[in-house]
Amino acid sequence: MHFGPFRPTHVCTLALFAALLAPVTRAQESTEDRVAALERALTEERAKSEAQAERLKDLELSLAHLRGQQEAAALSALDQANLEAEIEKASNLIREGLRRDFAPEPSRFSFRGQGRFVMRAFDGDSISTDQSFEIEHLLLQVTARLEDDLRVILTPGVSHSGSVAMLEAAVEYDVSDALTIVGGRFLVPFNGVHAWAYPSDSFIEPYQVENAPRPFMYTPFWDEGILAKGDLSFGAEGEHRFAYSAYVINGYSAEGLAGFHKRTIGDNNQNKTLGARISGTFRLDDATTLAVGLAGQIGKSDVDDERDFTSAEFDIDFTSGPFSLYGEAFHLAAEYEAGVVESPGATIVEVSRLSGIKLRPQWRLDDTFTLFAQADHLWVRQAPRSGGLLSVFDLEDEETAITTVIAGVKIDLSAWLKLRIEGGAFLRDDDLGDDIPFVSLSLHYSF
């Protein structure tokens, strides 16, 4: 911004503003003197540039109104109070105009980010990332506001596998205060972790059994489609919040998943996955809140649009003072088709079921240290397969399970940088292998 040379008229302008911004507190100052001062200042103000012409017009109207009141009959005490209120109102108008003129224009771009840099040491089975530095995830969300109600969101991310992906590439439009439409690629709001948008800061992905249905619902995943979402307040003082989302997305395919994440942009069939989530946050008192969420999805995962899958989820997040507890339970059932050992060329349709629960308590000791723990228990129920084939004599579901336990301390180094020291183990069924203990040291940033 360029300002021209300072001129004597600017001194007059500043003097006028100082006079107008001062509260009307000195009883000894007569109304006639104050009006006269405004007239003198107005005369000097007329020499300003055309950019101030509109404000001068407002000031002239205010002075004309005041002069008319001054020349009326003798002012009563009530008239005097009303006159002073009018003077204060005129001052406020000019003060507000100054704030608008000199306030910096807000940026159309905003940024959020989160990352986790980790070093882990495992015992037991050989693991490729044992004692390796690893970027578990590094995300940067960029929001470009095109209009007050229209914005574009891009979120590139680096994962622990070394890949770089665009997690979000969407346009958001605010239809109203309670409804936003999203189109493009977005993180699917299935459970509490997804609703928060980014991975849990202490979850370590467990090992899953062979042929378990995918994707594993704890890890945020992206897809492309259309999403409607919103939230609104309720309660006597608007102290509670209700949020909802409903979406149609391409959906899952066994061929389209790389680990826990979608690998292909499109779908493997013409069917679309439908899903929804609702949640309520209740403020019980000044230090206590309770949030409850419920979600579900339905769709098909095979090329021929014949194999159904359904999923459901429930989560709860309770906070009271320094203590908090997050809990979650989910269930995923997916139909699959497999060959038959006893009859080559024949197939059987069966259902594979994946269920899980998560508990994560934590206790904040002070502004720096927080103790936490986490337990995840997963179990899969499905008919045994050998080389991908089923036997007609052994179709009864078998159950296998794995539990992950973690405990540690979080240290807030600053408002955006945190240190995590944690230890735990993968506790596996005997037929899956021995337990795998581990320790982890990680740095987290968020802004």
ZIFENRA-V402786 format. One line per field, one symbol per residue. ss: DSSP state (a for helix, b for strand, c for the rest). psi: psi as a letter, one per 40 degrees, with the letter a starting at -180 (. if undefined). A space follows every 10 residues. Layout:
ss = ???
psi = ???
This chain:
ss = cccccccaaa aaaaaaaaaa accccccccc aaaaaaaaaa aaaaacccca aaaaaaaaaa aaaaaaaaaa ccccccaaaa aaaaaaaaaa aaaaaaaaaa aaccccccbb bbbbbbbbbb bbcccccccc ccbbbbbbbb bbbbbbbccb bbbbbbbbbc cccbbbbbbb bbbbbbccbb bbbbbbbccc caaaaacccc cccccccccc cccccccccc cbbbbbbbbb bbbbcccccb bbbbbbbbbc cccaaabbcc bbcccccccc ccbbbbbbbb bbbbbccbbb bbbbbbbbbb cccccccbbb bbbbbbbbbb ccbbbbbbbb bbbbbbbbbb ccccccbbbb bbbbbbbbbb bbbbccccbb bbbbbbbbbb bbbccbccbb ccccccbbbb bbbbbbbbbb bbccccbbbb bbbbbbbbca aacccbbbbb bbbbbbc
psi = hhiiihiddd dddddddddd ehigehdehi dddddddddd dddddeeiie dedddddddd dddddddddd eaihhidddd dddddddddd dddddddddd dehihiiehi hiiiihhihi hiibihhdeh fiihhdihih hhhhhdideh ihhhgiihie eeihihdhgi hhhhdadehh hhhahihhgd addddediii eehhhihiih eiiiihedhh iiihahhhii iiiiidefei ihiiiiihid aiiddehgbe ihdidaieie iihhiihiih hhhdadehih hhihiiiiai eidefehiii iiihihhhhh beiihhiiii hhhhiihiih deghdiihhi hhhhiiihhg iihhdaedhh iiiihhhiih hiiiihfeii heegehhihi ihhhhiiaih hhdadehihh hiiaihhiid eeiiigiiih hihhii.
